[in-house]
Amino acid sequence: MSEETNKIRILAVDDSKVMRKAMSKVLGQDYDVIEAEHGEDAWTILLHEREIQIVFTDLSMPYLDGFGLLKRIRESEDEHFQNMPVIIITGKEDDDETKQQALDAGASDFITKPFDSVQLRARAQTHINLETTSKKLAQTEDKLEKQSAIDELTGLNSQNYFQKMGEETLSHAVRHNGQFILLRLDIDDFNRIFIANGKQFADNILNKVGVLLAQLCRKEDTAARIGLAKFAMLCRDTDLESSSQLAERIRKEINAIEFKYGENIFRITVSIGLLEPKIDQGSVFSDMFSETEKYMQKASKEGGNQIAIKSLRKESFKKQISISTALKLIQQDHTEYLKNHVTSLTQQLLPLLDFLAGNTDSEISDQLAAIKKQLEKNSRH
């Protein structure tokens, strides 16, 4: 096997022969560069050349443009294509909206014409290293399990792990009349930051935000990265006031982080949604999380760098009938109305039964404990 065939393969796609040859000249020293004139040629080559590990593609091309090629790659059922780095080559005529569209479609990075040799090699090396690392992680079952539970860039938990912990926490809260708080955080204007400053700078932001969240997260809580610049926290056995203080601390400390790009110093802001959910037998964690997302979006739409807070639990308490009101209704023989509040009244009784069972003689205490156990069982069905 020749030295040439040992090189990592890169596909350069551009309808300009001059641009293709320029990329081949710069990257050909370290890589085996294959050229394609437009998206259709590129797709055919990709289907037959499985060794290709990275694609550089222009946007404006005949037959099939860069968006069409990116769409085919990302919508393929082949995992090799789904994970393949695709770097979009943009021109001066391409505005931020075009770059945003490409990013939303699954672009891995951008490089702007005219590019210099150092910039082009750096982009290629960065994504080749990421691709190599990903393949090494996928070689063993243990590493695959770790990859599914941990976000490699930030060190936080993954979205799948967060969902699993949320469901377990909800199940525990329903059984034991517990409570938790959900927090959703987005970095404001992250896509614009990515487009303007590049992937390496954007990754540095994500990493530092992840480190900060890990530092502020208690051992009993769960923090996760659940999207490109999306984070979440599940705070167990805490109240809304304490969680609000935590959210404000997170907001301020993220504001204080300085990011250097060239000679410029950047700071970022975040939008946070905080939800105290109402927990009962019919609660679904995914619904609670979707509700939390609404308040994060509210904070974002109102200008960002703020916190939107909602307590569904307090609202449900306002609608509840108190034990004293229930007793009055029973005395007045208006029990029909109470049938819709059995679960609420049961949950209010459980702490009282706990107290009575712990402060009376053993025989009555055992009877009260049995009643409490039966009430808890009934409230779950």
N, C-alpha and C positions, 0 to 999 in steps of 0.2 A: 504494500500500500504506500502510495507516494505521500510526501509531506503535505501536498495540496489537499488530498482527500481526508487528511487528519484534521484540517481546520474546521472550525465551527462555521456553519452555513448561514448566510444572511441574504434575504431577498430585498432588492432595491426596485421600487416600482415608481416610474415617472415617465410621462409621455415625452419629456425632453431628453434627447440623447446626451446632450451636454451634461445635464444633471446626473444622469445615470453613470456616465463615465467618471464624473467628479467623485461620486460616492465610491465607485469601484476602485479608483486610484487611491483614495484615502484609506478605505477599510480593507482593501485587498492585501495590504501588508500583513494583517493579522487574521483575516477571515476569508473564507471562500464566498465571494459575492456573486449571486445570480441576479441577472437583470430581467425586468419585465416592462413592457411599454404601456400597459394599461391593466385594469383590474381583472378582466377576463383571462388574459395571459397569466397574471399572477396566481389566480385561483387554480388554473390548470396545473401550473408548476407546483403549487402547494399540495395538491392531491397526489402528485407523483414523486415529490421530493420530501420524504418524511424527515430528513435530517435537518431541514431548515428550522432554526430556532428563534429567529426574530425577523420582523418585517418593518422596513421603512417605506412609507407610501405617501405620494402626493395626493391631494384631494381632487383637483380638477384634471380629469383624464377622459378620453373617449371610451365608448363601449360600456365600461363599468368604472365609475369614479371611485375615489377613496372611501366615501361613505358606503357605497355598495359592497366594496371588498371587505370593509370592516364588519358590516352586517352579516355577510356570509361566514366570516371567521367566527364571530361571537355567537351566531345562532346555530352553528354546527353541533351535531350531537357528539362529535369527536372531542374528547377532553383535551387532546393535544392542541387543537385549534382554540378551544375556549380559554386556555391558559397562556397561549402564545403572546409574547410582547408585541404590540403593534404601535409603532411610533409614527405619528402624523407629521408630514412635512408641510408647513404652512408658508404662505407668501405674505408680503406686506399688504396685499389686498384683502387678506382674510382677517375679519374683525373678531372681537372677543366672543360675539354670539356664535360665530362659526366654530370657534374652538370649543365653546361650551357644548355645542351640538355633538362634536366629535367625542368629547369627554363623556357625555351622557350615553353615547353609543358604544363605549367600551375601549376608547383609546387609552394606551398605557402612558404615553408621554407625547411631548411636542418638540419639534425643532424648526426654527424659522430660517428660510432662505433670505439672503445668502448666509450659509453656515461656514465656520472655519473648521479645519481638520481636527483641532483639539476638542472642540465641542462635539463633533460627529463621533469621534472615537470614544469620548466619555459617555455619551448616550448608549452606544453599543455595549461598552464594557459593563455599565451599571446594570442593564437588563439581562445580559448574559450571565452575570454573577447571580442575579435574582433567580433566573431560570435554573441555573446549576444547583443553587441552594434548595430550591423547591423539589428538584428531582432527588437530591440526596435525602431530604426529609421523607420522601415517599417510599424509600427503599425498605423500611421496616414497619411492622405493625404498630410498635410502640410509638414511633415518631408520627405515624398517621393519627393515632389516638390523641397525641399531644397537639397536633396541628388542628384537630377538630375542637379541642377544648381551649386552646390558647391562641390569641392573636399574636403572631410573630413580631409585628412591627412595634406594638405598644407593650406587650407582655401582659395585657389584661385578658380577661376571659373572652371567649368567642360568643357570637350571637346564639349558636346552638346551646352552648353551656348555660348562658343566661336564661334562655327559655326553659331549659330543664330545671334549673334552680328555682325559677319563678313558680313553676307548677308544683314543685315539692314544697316550697314555702307557703303557697296558698293552701295546699292540702293540710299542712300542719296548722295553719291559722284557723281553718274551718273546724278542725277537730278540737282545738284548744282555745277557741274564742280569742285568737291572737290578732295581731295587726302588723302591717308593714307600710312603707312609703316607697313610691316609685319616682325615680328622677330620670328625665331625658335631657340630653345636652347635645347641641349642634354647634360647630364652629361657624360663626357668621362669615358669609362671603367666601367660603373655602374654595369653591371652584374658581372664582376670580383670582384668588391668591395662587392657586395651582397653575393656572394658565399664565399669569404674569411672571411667576418666579421659578417654575419648573418643579419636577417631581421630588428631587432631592430636598429642596427647601420645604416643600409641603410635607414630606415624610418626617422631617425634623420637628415640625409643628405637632404632628400627630403623636410622635414619640414622647415629646415633653408633656403634652396634655395627658397622655396615658400614665406617665410616671407620677404626675401630680395627683391624679385620681386614685392611683394605687396607694399613695402616701396618706391620703385623707380618708380612705375607706377602712372601716373597722373590720376586725377579723370575721365577725358574724355577718357582714354585708357582702354583696357581690357587685363588682364593677366590671363592665364589659365594653368592648368596641363592637358595635352592631352594624356599621356601615362605613363608607369612605371617611366621613368626618362626623360620625354619629356615635354617641356614647350613652350608656345607661348605668344606673345604679339601683340596687334593690336594698333598702335599709330595713332590717328586721327589728321588731320590738322597740320601736321608737315613735315619738310623737311628731306632729306636724311642725311644731315650733322649733324643735331641735333640728329637724331636717331642713327647715327654711334657713336656719343659721348656717348649716353646712353648705347649702346651695349658694348662699351669699359669699361664704368664704371661698368656695370654688371659683365663683365668678371673679372676685377681686384678685385672687392669686393668679388666675390665668391672665387677667388684664396686665398684671405686673411683669409677666415673662417677656424678656427682650429677645427678639430674633434678628440676627444680623444677616443682611444680604448685600454683599459688596461693601459700600461705604454707608449704606442706609440701615437704620434701626427700625424694626417693625414691632408692633404689638397687635394682639388679636382680641376679639371679644367673642362671647358665647351667648346663646339663647338657651334658657333652661325652663323646662316644664316640670312641675312638682305635683304629684297626685296622692292624696290619702283616699284609697278606694273603700267602697262599702263591701264588706266581705260577708257572704252567706253561702248556703249550701249550693246555690246555683251559679256561683261566681266562676268565670273563665279567665285565666290569666292573660291570654292573648287579647281579650276584650279590654281588660284593665290597661294593658300596655298601649293599645290603640288610643284609649282615652287620654293617657299621659301625653302621647304624641300631639294631640290637639292643643294642649296648653304650651308645649314647646313651640309649635307653629304660631300660636297667638303671640308669644314673646318675640318671635322672629319678625312677624308681620308688623308689630308695633315699633320696629326700629332696631331690635336686637339689643345685646348687652343688658338683658334684664331677665327677671324670673316671673313666670306666671304660675300661680298657686291655686289649687282646687282641693276642697275636702268634700267628697261624696259621703263620707262617713258622718260628718257633722250634719249634713243635710238630711241624712236618713234618721239621725237621732231626733231632729226637729219634728219629723213626721211620726215618730214613735209615740205610742201611748205609754205614759208612766204607770208604774205599779199602783200608785195611789189612785190614779184616774180609773184604772181597770177595776179596782176594788169598789169604787163608787158605782160604776156601771153594773157590776154584779149585784150590788145591794139594791139597785133600781130595776133589776131584772132586764137589763138591756145587753144581754150576753151575745146576741147575734152579731153585733158590730165587732166584738172582740175576736171573732173567728179569723179575721184577716190579719190579726196581729199576734198570733200564737208564737211564731218564731221570735219576734222581737221581745215579747214578754219573757219567753224562756231564756233568751240570752241575758236579759236583765236580772233574772233570778239566779243564774248560775254563780256569780260572785257572792251573792248573799248566802247561798247554800254552803259555799266554801267556808265563809266566815263562821256560820253557825256550827258547821261540822267540827271546826277546830276549836270551838269555845263552849262545848257542852260535854256531858258524860259520854262514855264510850258506847253505850247501847244506842242512844239517840244519834250519836255521831255516825255510827255504822248505818243506821237507817237513812240519815240525810245523805250520806255518801252514795248509797244505793239509789236513792231518788235522783240525785244529780247525774249519776251514770246513765240512768234510764232516760232522763230528759235530754242529755247529750246525744244518746243513741237515736231518740225520736227526731231530734232536730236535724239529723243527718239524712233522714229518709223522707 
